[in-house]
Amino acid sequence: MTVEQNVLQPGGAAKHQQTFLNQLREITGINDIQVLQQALKDSNGNLELAVAFLTAKNAKVPQLEEATYYQTALPGNDRYISVGSQADTNVIDLTGDDKDDLQRAIALSLEESNRAFRETGITDEEQAISRVLEASIAENKASLKRTHPEVWSDSPNPYDRKRQDNCPVGLKNVGNTCWFSAVIQSLFNLLEFRRLVLNFNPPANAQDLPRNQKEHRNLPFMRELRYLFALLVGSKRKYVDPSRAVEILKDAFKSNDSQQQDVSEFTHKLLDWLEDAFQIKAEEERDGEKSKNPMVELFYGRFLAVGVLEGKKFENTEMFGQYPLQVNGFKDLHECLEAAMIEGEIESLHSENSAKSGQEHWFTELPPVLTFELSRFEFNQALGRPEKIHNKLEFPPILYLDRYMHKNREITRIKRDEIKRLKEYLTVLQQRLERYLSYGSGPKRFPLVDVLQYALEFASSKPVCTSPVDDLGASAPASSTLPAQTPPSTIEQQGPSSSDVPSTSPVQRSVIHKPFTQSRIPPDLPMHPAPRHITEEELSVLEGCLHRWRTEVENDTRDLQESISRIHRTIELMYSDKTMVQVPYRLHAVLVHEGQANAGHYWAYIYDHHQNRWMKYNDISVTKSTWEELERDSFGGYRNASAYCLMYINDKEQYLIQEEFNKETGQILVGMDTLPSDLRDYVKEDNKRFEKELEEWDAELAQKAQQEKLLSQMPRAPAPSPAPVQAGEPEYLEQPSRTDISKHLKEDSVQAINKALAEQEDRGPEAIMDTAIKLEYTRLLKLAQEDPPPECDYRLRHAIVYFIQNQAPKKIIERTLLEQFGDHNLSFDERCRNIMKVAQAKLEMIKPDEVNMEEYERWHQDYRNFRETTMFLMVGLEFFQKKSYMEALLYLIYAYQNNKELLSKGPYRGHDEELISHYRRECLLKLNEHAAALFESGDDQEVNNGLIIMNELIVPCLPLLLVDEMEEKDIVAVEDMRNRWCSYLGQEMEPNLQEKLTDFLPKLLDCSTEIKGFNDPPKLPSYSTHELCERYARIMLSLSRTPADGR
């Protein structure tokens, strides 16, 4: 990459120093410039050796030099490479006692580096960083023999993998590749970038034999990237497999499957490869003119560095790609940018006499796509490992960059000076306000207004003249204040009241003859603190002073707060004038990382510029999102999740997000029409293969259905069968052997018939049946209208109670009652048998258009689901009370899922969602603690058992808790469980435990809300209605007597 330079600063060697310092800062995470400079000096400019000095466990911090260099980065090669967190630790130390051997090794290394660059086109800095990375990987391999990580398996049903309408296509995680998905999806949704990739044609002279290692690596990757982008455009699959592109990347990174990559590192590498690939093409197509690389035009800008070093001014123009920003110590993106644009003391830029050094950065040319790399990892020297910074950092959806432009530097400097002055004044005001809000000289401080109010309340209290130790024997307490158990002998004649005694008269003390350790009469304590001696005149003066002082303090406090608010507002609006809102950049994508420095999960929020909404790309899951969700997950400070990379685009450059148009018709090109012919054919072939999968699945299902039909038609041995059942009866009415509901309804029906006969003994069966149905309906309506305690749920007693509460149609209720009285169990005597026949005849007379049977079946199916949900809940709670949490969890999971579906149809369709959620959450927390205790034991068998609990029970359940974003307690519980396991990262442990933990954590930290399959629902026992109601009442009563642990 060519770097334009206007060098006023002397010394060619110094120009390259900052490049090495930047790379050392990225590799080690150390930000102290003096430490970095000393390490570079001690290593004679060898980057690898400097890294070894800084990261070796026994390395001592070098002595700091007095001079500090504030000089801009001037790369001497064509790359700026950031390795990121992978090279922070485990670097091989090349230092030794034999200096001659070391010098020879350095010379040989430099010679080999130069030769390699001539042969392969890879720079010496790239090779140095690669060696550091490989050394770290090699040591990790030696100490940890990792197993192949679990990757997501596809559902056998291809319809689960079918793309819905025009929903964006996801990317499959093929083993710790969420970093790949997040970056690729962000770039793919830049339509201009997408067009560049899709329309890329490899250069003609590179088709047969690539000239060097770069071409051998980059051109195959570009081919796979084109195929991948084409599938993301036109595939009929819900998600596609990026394995072939990922494998090329993994070969380049020289990493194993279980090592998760860093988004910053990957983005650097990806843009470098793309730039190289397009440069080959650009050089082939140029006709004597300077070639333009579209990747450079899209992602790279320039800034001017203006500064003073040792009293000498310098000015340099430099190209940049991803712009790194420090997060620690800043509250928002503008503060980060201000700190990045100014280094050191810059007063010397305006004064000839000052010897201070410093520099300013001013953007001279901004790229259409501006990417900020947020440095959320720092290297902990004491622990010898990187750590993540979880501080909150806010960023806006629209970012105005006018204040950082070189053309505005004069007005920006004026505004910065004004802001500096305002902030200094603001600090003074805040200190003054703090003295009012935290008043006092002791360890505990209170607002001064409250102190004065308390003093006023004390002074205004009713005066009490008796000291707490006065008149222990003579002056007894008033009867109204005496304890009930005080013996009458201790109560003496009460003297005059305190109001009758002059305030200046002395008070007689009785002599205390017994030691304080013996029992004695309690002193005459006042009901509340109050002055003992105060005159009305004193009280009046004191109250007047306290009132006046409190008013003065309130006014002063209010004035200070208003002044502080005005200054904050002035600072906020400092850059809001028209001249400072001419360079708008819109937030396009946010790459989020959740976890710790050693392990975590990446996903992306990407703005859909045409639908004007945010989308969440989480591997195979692509869902609609909101700015509020993005804020919660990206700003940091709330969870272990925070933004790691921000991608802004120039809001005035509409070509970046503009759709393609047909040149002839002027219509927008969508889907497959946007693809070149070769890619269109490629996608069609893949879609044909997927359609074949669907056809084979349909054929397989049809074959199974045919086999089941044939089996059902085969003659079977005769078996005893119950009496014929009225067609169309619900399952819980037709199978008394399973639930015994019909027996329970039979008793209710007989009672109603007997009452009807008592009222209308001389009437016929039809009239008696009508009366019985009315009586039964009246009884059930009364039950439905009652408000019983939780342990008494009348819906379990009868389906019609459930129907009434949920406003079922009248026809559904009438038919259900007719079926109850037409049940064959009523054939035990003549009277009931006659009524049963009348009910059955009426059922047969109901025409199809009078009752919608599909709707009828839906209502009864919902009731069956309600009873089933009740049993899941009841059995789960019974297991929970027995502390059988593993058994309880599965029942409560199905109870919650079924109940959620029921409640989606109406508030009375299911049970208390909060109750089920609470006990499901408690099960998970207790199992998590149990698994963690097993892991801490260190015993191989117990460790494996703990991880089995996590992998088979807890990890599959986490998406169920995260899918409902409104359930705050569930999200907090997930964070607690994750933090419990992440806390082990900083602890010393055996290598085998470290290996197992490293393999397990990415699964635990996976934020995907894609719900993975569970086992089949657990078998439910058979309960009669009476048994179900009784057991349900028993478990709910026991819960009401048990503390709900915060529920």
Disulfide bonds with the S-S distance in Angstrom:
none
